[in-house]
Amino acid sequence: MEFLQNTWYFAAWGADIEPGKLFARTLLGKPLVFFRPSGGAVVALDDRCAHRAAPLSMGRLDGDRVVCGYHGLEFDGSGACVRNPHPSGRIPAAARVRSYPVVERHTGLWIWLGDEAADPALIPDFSKLDDTGPSVTRRDHMVMDAAYDLIVDNLLDCSHTSFLHEGILGNQPMIAAPTEVRQSGRTLNVIRTARNVPPPGMFDMLFRQDGAPVDCWTDFRWDPPSCLLLDVGVTPPGRPKEEGTGYFGTHILTPETERTTHYQFAATRWNIRAGSETEEMRQKISDLRRFAFEEQDEPMIRAQQRIIDLTPPHELKRVLLETDAGVVHWRRIIDEMIAAERRPSERLAVGA
């Protein structure tokens, strides 16, 4: 699998990087180590000592320096080796590791792994996460044993909720909802509205708790390469959204390897029903969402990945349904972006 390189990827929640501690995470098949210097921005380095390729994350922090746990070389936030503890003290010119631009925004850390200049203005808008009050559920993380593109497909085809998440996030009467795709630049919105249907269990709990019919909408925003924000909610049939309730669901995917994916998720509620703004309700919503992703989505997508891997490419002639409109659009955009990114190196190769 080829990944888009010159873009922002979500590396971790900001709270994951604790002062005085090293944090290791593999992104796009690249082992990285993160740390938070005193009074400075979070640093990301290749997790590979320049001496013998030992993981720097198995070392320790000494002030604002990473000390390799194998032979004691010390590296600063730029990735330069600044101390050789052995008798000569000589620092070879090649004794450095690559550092990467990191921006802390919307309670998360965004990293740029490409070679082009990193522009923070290109970080997608997840300002819904800036609220640190009870309206935001647990900022959660899991690793799915599947390629990131299959997870994006799953999210942008919300018709699966009527089957895989029936009773929690969807139900059979919602199947008839049409799928609409809107594109603005490289941003997609995939929209479905089911009218006068029984409320899915999650939203009946958040709304009137009476099982009465509602209009239910899902509006999934996708920004390259794999950053998704879901506007989902219910309202009385025929009434404006503002008379109902819902949440903005954050779904940010970062490839760990070609076959594993970091999945970061949270939800920001709005128009919260009086009495349901408790910590108990916050935890219940967090747990229900994690259950849907971990116990329902992940086993299905993992099994799908296994079948794809075992099937000869010429036999993978998958049909398309009308609900795949968003899937077709996002894959076309990302393929075009990867192809455009590849062209300069192809020209260099031809010139050589």
N, C-alpha and C positions, 0 to 999 in steps of 0.2 A: 504494500500500500504506500502511495506517495502522499505526504502531508504538505499542506500549505505552510510555508515557513515565515514569510514576511507578514505577520499578523500578530495580534495579541491573543495569548492563551491565558486562561485562568489557572494559576499555579496552586493556590491554596487559600483558605480563609486567613485573613490577617492575624486572627487570634491563634492560629496554629504555630506561628513563629514567635516563640517565647524568648525574652531577653536572656542572654547567657547560655542558650542552647542551640545546637545545630539541628537542622531539620532536613531530612533526605527525602527526595521524591523523584521518580523517573517520569519524564514528560517526552512524548514523541520518540521513545526509545533512548533518551539521553539522561543518564544519571546526573542529578543536580543536588547541590547542597545550598541551603538558605540559612541566613542568620541576620539578626537585628543588631547592628552596631549601636553603641550608646549615642543617642542624639542624632542618629542618621537614618536614612532610608534603608529598607531591607536589601540585602545583597544576595545575589544568586551567582554561583560559580559552578563550573564543571566539577562533579564529585569524583575527581581523579587526580591524585598527586602527580606532578610532573616528573617525579623521580622514578617510582616503580608502580604507578597506576593504582596505588592503594586508595580506597574511598576516604576522602577527607572527612566525611561524616562520621567516621569511626575514630576521629581525633577529638579535639576539644577546642574551645574558644579561650584565648588569652587576651582579654580586652577586646580589641577590634580585629584581632588576627585569628586565623584558623591554623591550629598546630596539627600537622599530620601525626597520627597515632603510630605510624610505622617507623619513621626515621627522624621525626621532629622538625622537618622544614616548616617554615611559617609563611603564610600568605595573607596579604591585606585585601581590602574590599575590591581593589582593582584586579585582583588575581595575580599580582606580582609577588614573587618570593622575596621576602624582606629579611629573612634570617636563616642561615645555615648553622646549626648548633655544633657541627663537627669541627675538628681542630683547625682546618684551614680557614673556615668561615667564608670561603669563596662561594659566590652565588653564580652558577652558570647562566648565561644570557637566555637560554631557553627555559629557565626555571620559572614558569608562570602558567597559570590556567586561565581559561576564557571566563570572562564575566559577562553578564547579560543585563540589559535594561529591565528594571522592575518598577512598576507604579502601584502604589497602594490606593485603591479607589473602591467605593461602594462596599466596604468592609472585606474586600478581597485583594489578592495580589495578582497582578497581571504581568506576564513576562513576554518578552520579544526574543525569539530564538533565531530570527533571520539575519541576513547580512546587510539589508538596507537600513536606512536611518529609521529609528522608532519614533512614531508620532503619537503622543498620548491622546490626541484628539480623535484617534480612530478606535479608542476603547468604547465598546457598546454601552448604552445608557442602562445601567441597573440601579438607578438612584432610588428605586423602591426599597432597596436593602439598606439605605442610609438610616432609616428609622431603627433605633435601638430599643424601642419600647415593646410592650406586650403584643402589638399587632404583628410582629415578625416571629415566625416559628423558628425552631431550632435550625441553625446553619449547619447543614448535615453534609456528609461525604460518604461515598462507598466506591468500590472498584467493581465494575461489571466485567465479566469474562466474555467480552465480545468487542468487535471493532466499533469505533465510534459512529461510523456511518449508518450501521444498522440501528443504533439507538436514536439517531436523528430521524431516520425513517419512521420509527415507532412513534416518536413524539408528534411528528407533523401529519400523521394519519390518526387523528383522534377517534376514528370510527372503532378502533380496537377496544376502547373503553366499554363498549356495550357487551363485549364478550369476555375479555381478559379481566376487566375490573367491574363486572356486573355486580350491582348492589352497593358499590362504594363510589365510583366515579362515573358510572354509566348504567344504562338499562336498555332493554330491547326496543321500547318505543322511540329511543333517540337515534336508532339506526337510519331512519328516513331523512335525517338532517342533510341538506346539500352542502357541498364543499366549495368554498370560494377562495381564490388566491389573488392577493394584491401585491404588487411589487413596486418599490420605490428605491431606485438605485440598486444596491445589492441586498437590500433588506426585503424580506418576504413577510406577509401576514397570511396565515391559513385560518379561515374562519368557518365555523359551523354553528348554526342556531337551530335547536330543537324546540318546537313550540307546543305548548299545552301538553306536557309530558309529566309523568311522575318524577319527583325530584330524586336525583341520585342520593344515596345514603349520606355521604359527606355533607351535601348541601342542605338536605333536610335538617340535619343536625345544626347547621349554622344559621338556618333561616327560621322557618315557622314551626318545625318539628310536628307537623300535622299530616304529612304525606299528600297534601293538596297539590294539584297540578301547577306547573311553573313553565316559564320559558327559560331554557338553559343555553348559554352560549359558551363557546371556546374560541379564543382568538390568539393563535400562537404566532409570536414574532420570532423570526430567525435572522440572526446576523452571522456572517461568516467568521470563523469556519463552523462553529458548533455552539453558539450562544443563543439560548432560547428563553423567552419570557412569555408566560401564558396568562392572559386575561380571561378568567373563567368565573362564572357566577350564575345566579338564578334570580328571577323576578316574577311577580304575579303575571299570568298570561296577558299579553297585550300592553303591559305597562312598561314605562322607561326603566332602564337598568338601575337608575339612581334609587328606585323604590325597592330594590332587592339587596342582595349582598353577594360577596365573592372574595376572591383573592388574586393577587398577582403571583404566579408560581415561577420561581427561578429554576431553570434547568440548564446548567453550564457543563459542557462535556469537554474534557481534555484527553486526547489519546495518551495512554501510558506506553503502550506498545502497539504493534499492528493488530493485536487481538485482545487487548485489555484497555479499559477506559475509566478515567477518573470522572465520577458523576457528583457534582456539587449541586445541592438543592436547598431551597427554603421557600417560604410563602409569606406574603405581606397582605394581611386582611384589610378590608375596607367596609364601612357601614356596619360595624360590629353590633350585633344585637345585645341590648342591655342584659347584663348578667352573664354573658359568655366571654368576657374579656379576661377570664381568670387564667392563672398559670396552669391549672388542671386542664382547661380546654386547649390551651396552647400546646401542651405536651400530647394531648390526645390527637390533635390535628397532625402534629409532627410524626407521631407513631403510625397513624393511618397512612400518611403519604409514604413513609419509609416502607411500610408493609407492601403497599401497591408496587413500589419500584423493586424492592428486594425479593419479595416472595411471589410476585406475579410477572412483572416485566422481565426481570433478570433471568429466571429459569427458561422462559420462552425464547428470549433473544439468544441466550447461550446455546440452547438446543438448535436454533436456527443457524447460528454460526457453525456449529458442528456439521450440520447437514450440508451447508455450502462448501465447507472445507473438504468434505468427502465426495462431493459431486464433481465430475469432470466439467470444465468450463463450457464445453459445447452442449452439455445437457441442462445448463442453467438458463433455460428459456422461460423466464418468469413473466406471467401475464400481468397486465395493469388493470386496476379498477378505477372508477371515477373518484374514489377517495384518495387515490395516489397522486392527485394533481400537485399538492405541495411537495411530495417526494421528488417528482420529476423536475420541478422548478429548482429546488435547492441543489440537486445533483448537477444540473446543467450549469448553474452559477459557479459552484466550487470547481468543477472540471475546467471551466474557462479560466478561472483564476490560477489554478495550478499550471495549466498550459502556458499562460502568459508569463508566469514566474520562471518556467523552464526555458523559455525562448532565448534569453541572453546567454545562458550557459551553452545552449545548442549552437548559437552563433560563434561563440568563442571556440568551441570544439571544431567547427567547420573551418574557422580561420587558422587554427593550429595545424 
